[in-house]
Amino acid sequence: MSIISMRSIHKSYEMGEAMVKALDDVNVEVARGEFVSIIGPSGSGKSTLMNLIGCLDRPTSGEYYLDGEKVDELGDDQLAHIRNKKIGFVFQTFNLLPRTNCLHNVELPLLYSNVPRKEREKKALDLLTRVGLGERVYHNPNELSGGERQRVAIARALVNDPAIVLADEPTGNLDSKTGSEIMGMFTSLNKEGKTIVLVTHERYIADYSARIIALMDGRVVKEDADVLR
């Protein structure tokens, strides 16, 4: 059964008096437990598709089922609930609170779920230990390397045990060695059964996944190295 099912998705934006078509009749299916990368050059529609998959935006038309629930017509509060419960986000810029230690950064999604403090702390500590930062739980992000910050972000993405981990250019601010380490973590998570959807413009990063969805001019195209030129 597909955990992500997008059918005839269109997304348009107003640019002055013109309408810009960001996605044009896109169909995407992702099976539960799959590791999929979405690639394409700038302007191909990657970010727009990521925002729709992550319930950060709605399509202009088309149907989107996430984990069996039709989400394309839900209200803002309902979408926020879906995001918090079913999607773990990992961003290129980490999106950590700079004056808050690692433990509290990882706990943050649990605050919105009204999880008791001791349970929040235990979950956050367990995950930070799992990503190799058990000795740095009380450090603030500015005391960590880029790779360590991304590990904190991955722990935060996992804290609500989401159905999907959605990673947007997760190695974009990292050197190649650290990027490989982070991609190794995603590979391990996928082997444990977690569904991973990764957005990137780098072919070698996309190659870590089992399947690649290539976009060009808002449409899914045949996967080809030329897409990235």
C-alpha positions in Angstrom: 0.0 0.0 0.0 1.3 3.5 -0.9 2.0 5.8 2.0 2.1 8.7 -0.4 -0.3 8.8 -3.3 -0.5 11.9 -5.5 -2.8 11.9 -8.5 -2.9 14.5 -11.2 -1.4 17.2 -9.0 -1.3 20.7 -10.4 0.1 23.8 -8.6 0.0 27.3 -9.9 1.1 30.6 -8.4 0.1 34.2 -9.3 3.1 36.3 -10.4 1.7 39.7 -11.0 -0.9 39.3 -13.7 0.5 36.0 -14.9 -0.1 32.4 -13.6 3.0 30.3 -13.2 2.6 26.6 -13.4 5.0 25.0 -10.8 3.6 21.5 -11.1 1.8 20.1 -14.1 -0.1 16.8 -13.8 2.3 15.1 -11.4 1.6 11.6 -10.2 3.7 10.2 -7.4 3.4 6.9 -5.5 5.7 6.0 -2.6 5.4 2.6 -0.9 5.6 2.3 2.9 9.2 1.7 3.8 10.6 2.9 0.5 13.6 5.3 0.1 12.9 7.7 -2.7 14.9 10.8 -4.0 13.3 13.6 -5.9 15.9 15.3 -8.2 15.9 18.1 -10.8 17.5 21.5 -11.5 16.5 24.8 -10.0 13.0 25.7 -11.1 12.0 22.1 -11.8 9.3 22.0 -9.1 11.3 20.1 -6.4 10.6 22.5 -3.6 6.9 22.9 -4.6 6.5 19.1 -4.6 8.3 18.8 -1.2 6.0 21.4 0.3 2.9 19.5 -0.9 4.2 16.2 0.3 5.0 17.8 3.7 1.5 19.3 4.0 3.1 22.8 4.0 1.0 23.8 1.1 -2.0 22.6 -0.9 -2.3 21.7 -4.6 -4.3 23.9 -7.0 -6.0 20.7 -8.1 -5.5 16.9 -7.8 -5.7 14.4 -5.0 -3.2 13.7 -2.3 -3.5 10.7 0.1 -1.0 10.5 3.0 -0.9 7.3 5.0 -4.4 6.5 3.7 -5.9 10.0 4.6 -7.0 12.5 1.9 -5.2 15.7 2.9 -5.4 18.0 -0.1 -8.5 19.8 1.1 -7.8 19.9 4.9 -7.7 23.2 6.8 -4.6 24.8 8.3 -5.1 23.3 11.8 -5.7 19.8 10.4 -2.6 20.1 8.2 -0.5 21.2 11.2 -1.7 18.2 13.1 -0.8 15.9 10.2 2.7 17.5 10.0 3.4 17.0 13.7 2.2 13.4 13.8 3.1 11.9 10.5 6.1 13.8 9.0 9.6 14.3 10.4 11.4 17.2 8.6 15.1 17.5 8.0 16.3 20.8 6.4 19.4 22.0 4.7 19.8 24.8 7.2 19.0 22.5 10.2 16.3 24.9 11.6 17.5 24.5 15.2 16.7 27.0 17.9 20.2 28.6 18.4 19.8 29.4 22.2 18.3 26.1 23.1 20.3 23.0 23.9 20.2 19.8 21.8 17.9 18.0 24.3 15.3 20.8 24.1 15.6 21.1 20.4 14.8 17.4 19.9 11.9 17.6 22.5 10.2 20.5 20.7 7.7 18.5 18.5 6.6 16.6 21.6 5.6 19.9 23.3 2.9 20.3 20.7 1.6 16.8 21.4 1.4 17.5 25.2 3.8 14.7 26.1 4.8 14.8 29.8 8.2 16.3 30.5 9.9 13.1 31.7 8.7 11.2 28.7 9.9 14.0 26.4 13.3 14.0 28.0 13.7 10.3 27.8 12.7 10.1 24.1 15.0 13.0 23.2 17.9 11.6 25.1 17.5 8.1 23.6 17.5 9.6 20.1 20.5 11.8 20.7 22.4 8.8 21.9 21.3 6.9 18.9 22.7 9.5 16.5 26.0 9.6 18.4 25.5 12.7 20.5 24.8 11.3 23.9 27.7 13.3 25.4 26.5 16.6 23.9 22.9 16.8 24.8 23.3 20.0 26.8 25.3 21.8 24.1 23.7 24.6 22.0 23.8 24.3 18.2 26.5 27.0 17.9 28.8 24.7 19.9 28.4 21.9 17.3 29.8 21.1 13.9 27.5 21.1 10.8 27.3 17.4 10.8 26.4 17.3 14.5 23.7 19.9 14.0 22.2 17.7 11.2 22.3 14.7 13.6 20.3 16.8 16.1 17.8 17.7 13.3 17.5 14.0 12.4 16.8 13.1 16.0 14.2 15.8 16.2 12.6 14.5 13.0 12.3 11.0 14.6 11.0 12.0 18.0 7.3 11.6 17.1 7.9 8.3 15.3 6.6 9.8 12.0 5.3 7.7 9.1 7.7 9.6 6.8 11.0 11.4 7.1 11.1 14.2 4.5 14.6 15.6 3.9 15.2 18.8 1.9 18.8 19.0 0.7 20.0 17.5 4.0 23.7 17.5 2.9 23.6 20.9 1.2 25.6 22.7 3.9 28.0 19.8 4.7 31.3 18.7 3.2 31.3 15.5 1.2 32.7 13.3 4.0 30.1 14.5 6.6 27.4 14.4 3.9 28.2 10.7 3.3 27.9 10.0 7.0 24.5 11.7 7.1 23.3 9.7 4.1 24.5 6.6 5.8 22.2 7.4 8.7 19.2 7.8 6.3 20.1 4.4 4.7 20.2 2.8 8.2 16.8 4.3 9.1 15.4 3.0 5.8 16.7 -0.5 6.5 14.9 -0.3 9.9 11.6 0.3 8.0 11.3 4.1 7.9 10.0 5.7 4.8 12.4 8.3 3.5 11.7 11.0 0.8 14.7 13.1 0.0 14.9 16.2 -2.2 18.2 17.0 -3.8 19.9 18.4 -6.9 22.9 16.2 -6.5 22.8 12.9 -8.4 25.4 11.2 -6.2 23.2 11.9 -3.1 20.1 10.7 -5.0 21.9 7.4 -5.7 21.7 6.4 -2.0 18.0 5.9 -2.5 16.3 2.8 -4.1 14.3 4.9 -6.6 14.7 8.4 -8.2 11.8 10.6 -9.3 13.2 13.2 -11.7 11.4 16.5 -12.3 11.8 19.0 -15.2 9.6 22.1 -15.7 7.0 20.9 -13.2 6.6 17.4 -14.7 7.9 14.0 -13.8 10.3 13.0 -16.6 12.2 9.8 -17.5 15.1 9.5 -15.1 18.2 10.6 -16.9 21.6 12.1 -16.0 20.9 15.0 -18.4 18.1 16.2 -16.1 20.8 17.6 -13.8 22.7 19.6 -16.5 
